[in-house]
Amino acid sequence: MATKHIYRSRVTAVFLIPLGVFMLCLSAALPFELQDPILGFILMGLPLIFTGSVALLHGCAAAVTRIEITEHELKLSVPGWRGFPVPPLRRASLGWSEVLAVRHRTEIYRVAILPFALDMPFPVDVFAIDTSRERFILGGRSVRRLTEAIAEIAARSGRPLQSEQKVWAGLVGTLLRGAPPWQQASPGKRTEPAGN
């Protein structure tokens, strides 16, 4: 029987989608419950709308993100924009010889609560799968056991996992313009035959 491993995050989706919907509904109900609806909406409603939208979008992305590994091919379903996971969904079915490089880097995002104060960096592990067609990027906790999936992709493709330098980025800039660009890919040497 052919080996087949599927990596996805349905549990994350089941948690984040209802949480996002609840926060958006709560923000809609706030103006009717507060004595000062405008101030309440600014102080409580806007943060609820933002965090609810982020939770809902990440939940939807987790519901559709999938890595399927078989002996002969790699199937990917990945959101098109990792900074804020919205459509289009990118899908590909690739032979192992089409994988050119498997790369990892740590992206460190800065969240400034107030200008020049409380600058809080947080790191995110990000992986890139460079193929003969396009690059697929997976980051954070988009898939359960993502590190394990990437290690299996590297082993089956015969391309060693390449580590790159850490990258610093602003959270707002990344949400608006996308994540920092990757270095030019240098295809790694195959360590074992393709199709293994």
Secondary structure, DSSP 8 states (H G I E B T S, - for coil): ---EEEEE-HHHHHHHHHHHHHHHHHHHHHHHH-SSHHHHIIIIIHHHHHHHHHHHHHHHHHHH-EEEEESSEEEEEEES-SSS--S-EEEEEEEGGGEEEEEEEEEEEEEEEETTEEEEEEEEEEEEEEESS-EEEEETTSSTTHHHHHHHHHHHHT--EEE---EEEEHHHHHHH-S-----------SS-TT-
